[in-house]
Amino acid sequence: MSASGGCQCGAVRFRVEGELGEASICHCRMCQKATGGFFGPYVGTSAGTLVWTRGAPRRFQSSNKVVRGFCGDCGTPLTYEYGDKEIGLAIGALDAPAAAAPSVQLESRAELPYFAQLADLPVHAMDEPRAAAHLAGIVSFQHPDHDTTEWPPKTS
């Protein structure tokens, strides 16, 4: 089994040549800030199975124990690196993020007070006329969810 992924702009791509490990979400404040989200979603892999296939992440030492990898061009969070053997990959950076379903939550003391109610929020229908018109006008410049030989594509 292998998994692939990369950043939003396509400057950094990776492949995991082996199994993905446990997936989790971490509510700690460092993960919130590193991802710009409510939590940090990561799936583990062995450092020896991770291959950078295009570019390489820039890194930020967020604590005395953790280094975080990200794309230096678009800022996409890519890794949570604790030591030199295990790496957490940002689940959203995977080409197939549904393959890494979280099985545990970490640092729940820092969970945002409204987190448990998020699933109860009303869903904005995508076929509602205003939403549909907005979505129809979007042209994505994001890298597709698969490897490409060249990115960005040449325009004529």
BANU-536805 format. One line per field, with one value per residue: residue number from 0; chain; x, y, z of N, C-alpha, C in turn. Coordinates in nm, 3 decimals. Each point is the difference from the previous one (the first is absolute). Layout:
k (NUM; ...)
c (A; ...)
neast (X; ...)
nnorth (Y; ...)
nup (Z; ...)
caeast (X; ...)
canorth (Y; ...)
caup (Z; ...)
ceast (X; ...)
cnorth (Y; ...)
cup (Z; ...)
//
This chain:
k (0; 1; 2; 3; 4; 5; 6; 7; 8; 9; 10; 11; 12; 13; 14; 15; 16; 17; 18; 19; 20; 21; 22; 23; 24; 25; 26; 27; 28; 29; 30; 31; 32; 33; 34; 35; 36; 37; 38; 39; 40; 41; 42; 43; 44; 45; 46; 47; 48; 49; 50; 51; 52; 53; 54; 55; 56; 57; 58; 59; 60; 61; 62; 63; 64; 65; 66; 67; 68; 69; 70; 71; 72; 73; 74; 75; 76; 77; 78; 79; 80; 81; 82; 83; 84; 85; 86; 87; 88; 89; 90; 91; 92; 93; 94; 95; 96; 97; 98; 99; 100; 101; 102; 103; 104; 105; 106; 107; 108; 109; 110; 111; 112; 113; 114; 115; 116; 117; 118; 119; 120; 121; 122; 123; 124; 125; 126; 127; 128; 129; 130; 131; 132; 133; 134; 135; 136; 137; 138; 139; 140; 141; 142; 143; 144; 145; 146; 147; 148; 149; 150; 151; 152; 153; 154; 155)
c (A; A; A; A; A; A; A; A; A; A; A; A; A; A; A; A; A; A; A; A; A; A; A; A; A; A; A; A; A; A; A; A; A; A; A; A; A; A; A; A; A; A; A; A; A; A; A; A; A; A; A; A; A; A; A; A; A; A; A; A; A; A; A; A; A; A; A; A; A; A; A; A; A; A; A; A; A; A; A; A; A; A; A; A; A; A; A; A; A; A; A; A; A; A; A; A; A; A; A; A; A; A; A; A; A; A; A; A; A; A; A; A; A; A; A; A; A; A; A; A; A; A; A; A; A; A; A; A; A; A; A; A; A; A; A; A; A; A; A; A; A; A; A; A; A; A; A; A; A; A; A; A; A; A; A; A)
neast (0.084; -0.043; 0.042; -0.067; 0.067; -0.039; 0.061; -0.060; 0.119; 0.036; 0.056; -0.076; 0.055; -0.076; 0.067; -0.091; 0.115; -0.124; -0.028; -0.115; 0.037; -0.002; -0.126; 0.027; -0.074; 0.077; -0.054; 0.129; 0.035; 0.110; -0.076; -0.077; 0.108; 0.059; -0.125; -0.012; -0.015; -0.108; 0.075; 0.098; -0.034; 0.051; 0.071; 0.033; 0.131; 0.068; 0.097; 0.030; -0.132; 0.037; -0.047; 0.084; -0.106; -0.036; 0.107; 0.001; -0.049; -0.043; 0.077; -0.086; 0.093; -0.117; 0.086; 0.040; -0.120; -0.059; 0.018; -0.044; -0.037; 0.029; -0.087; 0.121; -0.070; -0.081; 0.089; -0.035; -0.064; 0.117; 0.084; -0.004; 0.119; -0.012; 0.122; 0.080; -0.089; -0.081; -0.084; -0.065; -0.080; -0.013; -0.108; -0.024; 0.127; -0.065; 0.034; 0.001; -0.038; -0.100; 0.118; 0.000; -0.095; -0.011; 0.082; 0.061; -0.040; 0.087; 0.054; -0.097; 0.092; 0.066; -0.088; -0.029; -0.058; 0.002; 0.114; -0.051; -0.032; 0.119; -0.014; -0.043; 0.100; -0.084; -0.040; 0.089; -0.118; 0.079; -0.121; 0.011; -0.088; 0.007; -0.008; -0.097; -0.047; 0.022; -0.043; -0.098; 0.022; 0.025; 0.118; 0.022; 0.096; -0.076; 0.110; -0.017; -0.091; 0.108; 0.097; 0.079; 0.029; -0.091; 0.043; -0.061; -0.117; 0.060; -0.010; -0.089)
nnorth (-0.118; 0.103; 0.112; 0.096; 0.112; 0.115; 0.110; 0.112; 0.058; -0.116; 0.095; -0.060; -0.115; -0.099; -0.109; -0.080; -0.064; -0.023; -0.055; 0.061; 0.076; 0.021; 0.033; 0.127; 0.060; 0.107; 0.023; -0.032; 0.103; -0.074; -0.110; 0.068; 0.053; -0.119; -0.038; 0.096; -0.115; -0.072; -0.076; -0.081; -0.030; -0.105; -0.061; -0.099; 0.013; -0.101; 0.069; -0.128; 0.019; 0.118; 0.026; 0.102; 0.003; 0.112; 0.071; 0.082; -0.042; 0.120; 0.030; -0.016; 0.030; -0.064; -0.093; -0.030; -0.050; 0.103; -0.054; 0.107; -0.084; 0.089; 0.032; 0.029; -0.053; -0.102; -0.054; -0.091; -0.030; -0.061; 0.036; -0.099; 0.048; -0.116; 0.043; -0.103; -0.070; 0.077; 0.005; 0.106; -0.052; 0.123; -0.045; 0.130; -0.027; -0.105; -0.069; -0.096; 0.117; -0.049; -0.033; 0.117; -0.084; 0.113; -0.057; 0.117; 0.065; 0.097; 0.020; -0.080; 0.023; 0.005; -0.099; 0.060; 0.091; 0.041; -0.065; -0.043; 0.126; -0.010; -0.127; 0.076; 0.067; 0.095; -0.078; 0.077; -0.010; -0.088; -0.053; 0.064; 0.077; 0.070; -0.111; -0.048; 0.123; 0.011; -0.122; 0.031; 0.110; -0.105; 0.052; -0.128; 0.053; -0.077; -0.056; -0.084; -0.085; 0.021; -0.088; 0.100; -0.013; 0.093; 0.097; 0.111; -0.032; -0.030; 0.130; -0.011)
nup (0.000; -0.066; 0.050; -0.059; -0.015; 0.046; -0.030; 0.032; -0.001; 0.056; 0.075; 0.092; -0.035; 0.050; 0.033; 0.052; 0.010; 0.039; 0.115; 0.000; 0.102; 0.131; -0.020; 0.024; 0.091; -0.003; 0.118; 0.017; 0.072; 0.013; 0.008; 0.085; 0.056; 0.008; 0.025; 0.093; 0.065; 0.020; -0.080; 0.036; -0.126; 0.061; -0.095; 0.080; -0.020; -0.043; 0.058; 0.014; 0.014; 0.051; -0.122; -0.004; -0.077; 0.061; -0.011; 0.099; 0.115; 0.033; 0.100; 0.102; 0.088; 0.017; 0.040; 0.122; -0.027; -0.059; -0.122; -0.060; -0.097; -0.092; -0.095; -0.044; -0.101; 0.035; 0.083; -0.090; 0.114; 0.022; 0.098; 0.086; 0.030; 0.061; 0.019; -0.026; 0.073; 0.071; -0.101; 0.041; -0.091; -0.045; 0.061; 0.013; 0.021; 0.048; -0.108; 0.091; 0.051; -0.070; -0.052; 0.062; 0.033; 0.069; 0.088; 0.019; 0.111; -0.022; 0.119; 0.042; 0.096; -0.115; -0.002; -0.114; 0.077; -0.126; 0.016; 0.113; -0.014; -0.054; 0.032; 0.099; -0.054; -0.040; -0.097; -0.060; -0.055; -0.064; -0.007; 0.115; -0.066; 0.112; 0.074; -0.075; -0.005; 0.131; 0.025; -0.083; 0.071; 0.077; -0.023; 0.022; 0.075; 0.078; 0.048; -0.102; 0.041; -0.072; -0.020; -0.029; -0.127; -0.014; 0.078; -0.024; -0.053; -0.112; -0.011; -0.094)
caeast (-0.084; 0.070; -0.084; 0.070; -0.061; 0.083; -0.053; -0.104; 0.051; 0.069; 0.146; 0.051; -0.078; 0.060; -0.058; 0.030; 0.017; -0.030; -0.129; -0.021; -0.022; -0.119; -0.038; -0.053; -0.012; 0.057; -0.065; 0.090; 0.008; 0.102; -0.059; -0.098; 0.070; 0.076; -0.091; -0.099; -0.130; -0.047; 0.086; 0.098; -0.029; 0.123; 0.009; 0.140; 0.072; 0.141; 0.083; 0.066; -0.091; -0.042; 0.087; -0.042; 0.010; 0.018; 0.032; 0.018; -0.063; 0.074; -0.030; -0.003; 0.011; -0.108; 0.027; 0.126; -0.016; -0.071; 0.028; -0.115; 0.033; -0.102; 0.046; 0.054; -0.065; -0.142; -0.025; -0.075; 0.062; 0.027; 0.048; 0.023; 0.117; 0.041; 0.112; 0.043; -0.052; -0.143; -0.046; -0.143; -0.033; -0.128; -0.099; -0.053; 0.100; -0.004; -0.086; -0.122; -0.006; -0.098; 0.069; 0.065; -0.103; 0.053; -0.050; 0.021; 0.020; 0.106; 0.002; -0.139; -0.018; 0.008; -0.107; -0.079; -0.125; -0.110; 0.038; -0.096; -0.125; 0.021; -0.079; -0.141; -0.025; -0.077; 0.079; -0.038; -0.020; 0.083; -0.083; -0.073; 0.044; 0.116; 0.118; 0.029; 0.061; 0.135; 0.084; 0.017; 0.096; 0.133; 0.101; 0.103; 0.141; 0.057; 0.053; -0.098; 0.029; 0.077; 0.131; 0.010; 0.141; 0.039; -0.094; -0.133; -0.003; 0.036; -0.116; 0.038)
canorth (0.118; 0.127; 0.119; 0.116; 0.126; 0.118; 0.130; 0.056; 0.057; -0.103; 0.012; -0.110; -0.124; -0.112; -0.135; -0.091; -0.135; -0.088; 0.023; 0.114; -0.042; 0.051; 0.138; 0.065; 0.146; 0.057; 0.126; 0.093; 0.134; 0.001; -0.058; 0.097; 0.109; -0.053; -0.032; 0.105; -0.063; -0.034; -0.108; -0.050; -0.137; -0.063; -0.145; -0.037; -0.085; -0.016; 0.093; -0.074; -0.029; 0.126; 0.049; 0.129; -0.021; 0.131; 0.101; -0.044; 0.097; 0.083; -0.050; 0.093; -0.067; 0.062; -0.022; -0.071; -0.139; -0.018; 0.079; -0.007; 0.025; 0.071; 0.049; 0.135; 0.086; 0.027; -0.008; -0.118; -0.086; -0.132; -0.102; 0.014; -0.087; -0.020; -0.093; -0.024; -0.126; 0.010; 0.128; 0.014; 0.074; 0.069; -0.081; 0.077; 0.007; -0.126; 0.001; -0.072; 0.017; -0.090; -0.124; 0.016; 0.037; 0.009; -0.098; 0.050; 0.144; 0.029; 0.130; 0.046; 0.114; 0.124; -0.002; 0.122; -0.030; -0.029; -0.110; -0.112; 0.039; 0.032; -0.089; 0.039; 0.124; -0.020; -0.018; 0.092; -0.080; 0.046; 0.027; 0.126; 0.080; 0.088; -0.085; -0.065; 0.101; 0.025; -0.117; -0.013; 0.100; -0.025; -0.067; -0.043; -0.005; -0.097; -0.122; -0.109; -0.105; -0.109; 0.046; 0.055; 0.006; 0.141; 0.091; 0.013; -0.037; 0.106; 0.060; 0.042)
caup (0.000; 0.006; 0.004; -0.052; 0.036; -0.021; 0.040; -0.085; -0.125; -0.078; 0.007; 0.083; -0.012; 0.071; -0.013; 0.110; -0.054; 0.112; 0.065; 0.088; 0.138; 0.067; -0.028; 0.119; -0.002; 0.122; 0.032; 0.069; -0.059; -0.105; -0.121; -0.051; -0.069; -0.114; -0.111; -0.019; 0.014; 0.134; 0.051; -0.097; -0.041; -0.051; -0.007; 0.016; -0.093; 0.035; -0.076; -0.107; -0.111; -0.060; -0.107; -0.058; -0.145; -0.064; 0.100; 0.139; 0.089; 0.094; 0.133; 0.113; 0.130; 0.078; 0.143; 0.017; -0.041; -0.126; -0.119; -0.091; -0.139; -0.076; -0.128; 0.008; -0.099; 0.028; 0.144; 0.041; 0.101; -0.056; 0.094; 0.144; 0.013; 0.139; -0.013; -0.138; -0.051; -0.030; -0.054; -0.022; -0.122; 0.008; -0.071; -0.112; -0.108; -0.075; -0.118; 0.039; 0.145; 0.061; 0.036; 0.131; 0.097; 0.136; 0.096; 0.136; 0.018; 0.095; 0.067; 0.001; 0.092; -0.077; -0.101; 0.000; 0.070; -0.091; -0.089; 0.003; -0.065; -0.142; -0.085; 0.009; -0.072; -0.123; -0.122; -0.107; -0.121; -0.112; -0.117; 0.022; -0.116; 0.023; 0.019; -0.128; -0.088; 0.052; -0.027; -0.146; -0.045; 0.054; -0.082; 0.095; -0.040; 0.093; -0.059; 0.009; 0.097; -0.059; -0.045; -0.135; -0.041; -0.006; 0.064; -0.059; -0.142; -0.094; -0.067; -0.136)
ceast (0.088; -0.103; 0.082; -0.073; 0.093; -0.073; -0.103; 0.053; 0.075; 0.151; 0.063; -0.095; 0.075; -0.071; 0.043; 0.005; -0.015; -0.135; -0.001; -0.028; -0.130; -0.023; -0.066; -0.027; 0.049; -0.057; 0.095; 0.011; 0.105; -0.055; -0.105; 0.070; 0.073; -0.089; -0.097; -0.141; -0.036; 0.087; 0.101; -0.033; 0.123; -0.014; 0.149; 0.053; 0.144; 0.083; 0.067; -0.088; -0.044; 0.104; -0.057; 0.022; 0.009; 0.026; 0.023; -0.064; 0.103; -0.042; 0.007; 0.003; -0.102; 0.014; 0.135; -0.008; -0.056; 0.047; -0.120; 0.044; -0.117; 0.056; 0.046; -0.064; -0.144; -0.036; -0.076; 0.074; 0.017; 0.038; 0.002; 0.111; 0.048; 0.110; 0.033; -0.055; -0.146; -0.034; -0.152; -0.020; -0.136; -0.101; -0.055; 0.097; 0.005; -0.090; -0.134; -0.016; -0.101; 0.063; 0.063; -0.102; 0.059; -0.066; 0.016; 0.014; 0.105; -0.019; -0.140; -0.025; 0.000; -0.107; -0.080; -0.140; -0.117; 0.027; -0.106; -0.130; 0.015; -0.086; -0.148; -0.032; -0.083; 0.094; -0.055; -0.007; 0.080; -0.083; -0.090; 0.053; 0.122; 0.128; 0.040; 0.067; 0.142; 0.093; 0.028; 0.104; 0.142; 0.087; 0.115; 0.138; 0.076; 0.050; -0.103; 0.044; 0.061; 0.133; -0.009; 0.148; 0.050; -0.107; 0.068; 0.002; 0.038; -0.127; 0.044; -0.045)
cnorth (0.123; 0.112; 0.115; 0.126; 0.115; 0.126; 0.049; 0.050; -0.101; 0.008; -0.113; -0.119; -0.110; -0.129; -0.079; -0.139; -0.100; 0.037; 0.132; -0.053; 0.056; 0.146; 0.059; 0.147; 0.049; 0.140; 0.102; 0.132; 0.007; -0.057; 0.093; 0.109; -0.050; -0.028; 0.113; -0.053; -0.029; -0.106; -0.035; -0.145; -0.065; -0.151; -0.037; -0.084; -0.009; 0.092; -0.071; -0.030; 0.125; 0.048; 0.131; -0.010; 0.130; 0.101; -0.063; 0.104; 0.090; -0.048; 0.112; -0.081; 0.066; -0.021; -0.069; -0.144; -0.020; 0.098; -0.018; 0.038; 0.064; 0.041; 0.144; 0.096; 0.036; -0.013; -0.122; -0.079; -0.141; -0.105; 0.049; -0.099; -0.002; -0.105; -0.023; -0.129; 0.007; 0.141; -0.006; 0.082; 0.067; -0.075; 0.073; 0.012; -0.130; 0.016; -0.068; 0.009; -0.091; -0.131; 0.006; 0.049; 0.005; -0.101; 0.049; 0.152; 0.020; 0.140; 0.063; 0.114; 0.132; 0.006; 0.130; -0.030; -0.035; -0.119; -0.110; 0.034; 0.026; -0.087; 0.036; 0.130; -0.026; -0.007; 0.094; -0.080; 0.058; 0.030; 0.122; 0.098; 0.088; -0.080; -0.065; 0.098; 0.029; -0.115; -0.015; 0.098; -0.023; -0.073; -0.035; 0.001; -0.097; -0.123; -0.112; -0.107; -0.124; 0.058; 0.051; 0.006; 0.143; 0.083; 0.132; -0.036; 0.117; 0.051; 0.047; 0.138)
cup (0.000; 0.003; -0.056; 0.044; -0.027; 0.041; -0.101; -0.134; -0.088; 0.004; 0.080; -0.012; 0.074; -0.032; 0.123; -0.060; 0.114; 0.057; 0.077; 0.139; 0.054; -0.038; 0.124; -0.029; 0.135; 0.020; 0.063; -0.075; -0.110; -0.130; -0.059; -0.079; -0.125; -0.121; -0.031; 0.016; 0.144; 0.065; -0.108; -0.034; -0.065; -0.004; 0.002; -0.115; 0.048; -0.089; -0.119; -0.119; -0.073; -0.101; -0.051; -0.151; -0.080; 0.111; 0.138; 0.090; 0.068; 0.136; 0.103; 0.128; 0.092; 0.150; 0.011; -0.050; -0.140; -0.106; -0.093; -0.140; -0.072; -0.134; 0.016; -0.098; 0.038; 0.147; 0.047; 0.107; -0.056; 0.105; 0.144; 0.029; 0.145; -0.002; -0.146; -0.059; -0.044; -0.049; -0.010; -0.126; 0.020; -0.086; -0.122; -0.117; -0.080; -0.122; 0.029; 0.152; 0.069; 0.044; 0.139; 0.102; 0.140; 0.093; 0.144; -0.004; 0.108; 0.058; 0.006; 0.098; -0.075; -0.111; 0.009; 0.052; -0.092; -0.092; -0.007; -0.073; -0.151; -0.093; 0.001; -0.073; -0.124; -0.121; -0.107; -0.129; -0.117; -0.124; 0.020; -0.105; 0.023; 0.016; -0.132; -0.096; 0.042; -0.037; -0.150; -0.053; 0.048; -0.102; 0.094; -0.063; 0.088; -0.074; 0.014; 0.100; -0.067; -0.047; -0.144; -0.037; 0.002; 0.070; 0.027; -0.148; -0.088; -0.066; -0.137; -0.030)
//
